[in-house]
Amino acid sequence: MKLFKKKEELNHQPIPRGFYAFNSERAGDFLIFVEAQTNHYKFLCVPGADPFYLTPEDFTESIKRGVLSFVEELPEEIYQESLALSCPSKKEIVTTK
């Protein structure tokens, strides 16, 4: 019998330049974390380069239930190129690290 439980992280936060994979219904689709906004996180859906939004609660729940899993932190050059392909009208995208 354990006296102390390991404190589970309550809120997961996306990793900067994080590349996430869907594990269930949308297996084969991926998300690239773009930025945290006021009430949601903005991702780039791959393939397709469409914006994809999740609330902090939905992101945390998706990680806990295994719907999404972290794959890797993209190198800066790959990350910038991915964003440029999704927003061809913008020459440079400024993100927080």
HULIN-V930619 format. One record per residue. N is the residue number from 0. RES is the residue in one letter. SS is DSSP state (~ for helix, > for strand, _ for the rest). PSI is psi as a letter, one per 30 degrees, with the letter a starting at -180 (NA if undefined). BURIAL is I if it has 16 or more other ideal C-beta (glycine too) atoms within 10 Angstrom, else O. Layout:
BEGIN
N RES SS PSI BURIAL
N RES SS PSI BURIAL
END
This chain:
BEGIN
0 M _ k O
1 K _ k O
2 L _ e O
3 F _ k O
4 K _ k O
5 K _ k O
6 K _ j O
7 E _ k O
8 E _ k O
9 L _ e O
10 N _ j O
11 H _ k O
12 Q _ k O
13 P _ k I
14 I _ k O
15 P _ k I
16 R _ g I
17 G > k I
18 F > j I
19 Y > k I
20 A > k I
21 F > k I
22 N _ f O
23 S _ c O
24 E _ e O
25 R _ g O
26 A _ k O
27 G _ f O
28 D _ l O
29 F > l I
30 L > k I
31 I > k I
32 F > k I
33 V > e I
34 E > l O
35 A > k O
36 Q _ a O
37 T _ e O
38 N _ g O
39 H _ l I
40 Y > k I
41 K > k I
42 F > l I
43 L > k I
44 C > k I
45 V > k I
46 P _ l O
47 G _ e O
48 A _ h O
49 D > k O
50 P > k O
51 F > k I
52 Y > k O
53 L > k I
54 T _ l O
55 P ~ e O
56 E ~ e O
57 D ~ e O
58 F ~ e I
59 T ~ e I
60 E ~ e O
61 S ~ e I
62 I ~ e I
63 K ~ e O
64 R ~ f O
65 G _ g O
66 V _ e I
67 L > k I
68 S > k O
69 F > k O
70 V > e O
71 E > l O
72 E > j O
73 L _ k I
74 P _ k O
75 E ~ e O
76 E ~ e O
77 I ~ e O
78 Y ~ e I
79 Q ~ e O
80 E ~ e O
81 S ~ e I
82 L ~ e I
83 A ~ e O
84 L ~ e O
85 S ~ f I
86 C _ i O
87 P _ f O
88 S _ f O
89 K _ k O
90 K _ e O
91 E _ k O
92 I _ k O
93 V _ k O
94 T _ l O
95 T _ k O
96 K _ NA O
END
